[in-house]
Amino acid sequence: MKILSIQSAVAFGHAGNSAAVFPMQRIGVDVLPVYTVNFSNHTGYGSWRGPVMAPQDVADVITGVEERGAFGGLDAVLSGYQGSEGIADVIIDAVARVKSANPNALYACDPVMGNAKSGCFVAPAIPDLLRDKVVPVADIITPNQFELGYLTGTDPHTIDETLAAADAARAMGPRTVLVTSVERPDRDDGTIEMIAVDDSGAWIVTTPYLPLKANGSGDVTAALFTSHYVASRSAADALARTASSVFGLLEITHAASTNELKLIEAQEHYASPRMEFEARQLR
């Protein structure tokens, strides 16, 4: 499997492609990473150094990949943190060209814009660009519950509200929706959930909630779910595998008392997930 991954990169720690690439490689995916920013560290530290890549520079890198004849062999395009508003058009154009070369390729968009605790942390124009231009051309989207609400103009909390919002997102274009960081009010104490919806149904997986702020975990989640979904075309299988792997990563990170992901130490959880969490069908 080959995936073109268009995301941020950091030198210190793990976020964007610096979080997503290794787990995909560890499960056998040949990843072609393209950077939208090249920062010293993720922006959650409040200060960072390094450039936001100009849209033309990102486009040039992608064109260079195309000139090597790689597009026909791509199984998917994955996009995440965009950096500047001009990247949206670059991604949309790249997806169209990849699909022209391989009509079976899927496009997975992680609509990175923020979360319920921090609000939006991207450039002001990007959330609307994601909603109006990028998400409609995606096959798969992987928003957290906050991002799903923004995309659909809703405020989902309960399972029914979250499913309705996922259906509204699917009506925008993507057929598969993974909703992360689902915190419904009637869930069991000390748990957190993910919901996956596609044409064949809807599934939920519940894992223990670990009290840590782990920047980059959403990037790992999107990368693994996309990889497993492309391989199996099963939302239930991709959800269960991803939940098991990401929980293992967070468990090791939490035990180390650090907010930077223990990405390397957790590698066996990607390669051989314990599959201890069941994906239960909701409908």
Secondary structure, 3 states (H helix, E strand, C coil): CEEEEEEEEECCCCCCHHHHHHHHHHCCCEEEEEEEEEECCCHHHCCCCCCECCHHHHHHHHHHHHHCCCHHHCCEEEECCCCCCCHHHHHHHHHHHHHHHCCCCEEEECCCCEECCCEECCCCCHHHHHHHHHHHHCCEECCEHHHHHHHHCCCCCCHHHHHHHHHHHHHCCCCEEEEEEECCCCCCCCEEEEEEEECCEEEEEEEECCCCCCCCHHHHHHHHHHHHHHHHCCHHHHHHHHHHHHHHHHHHHHHCCCCCCCCCCCHHHHHCCCCCCCCEECC
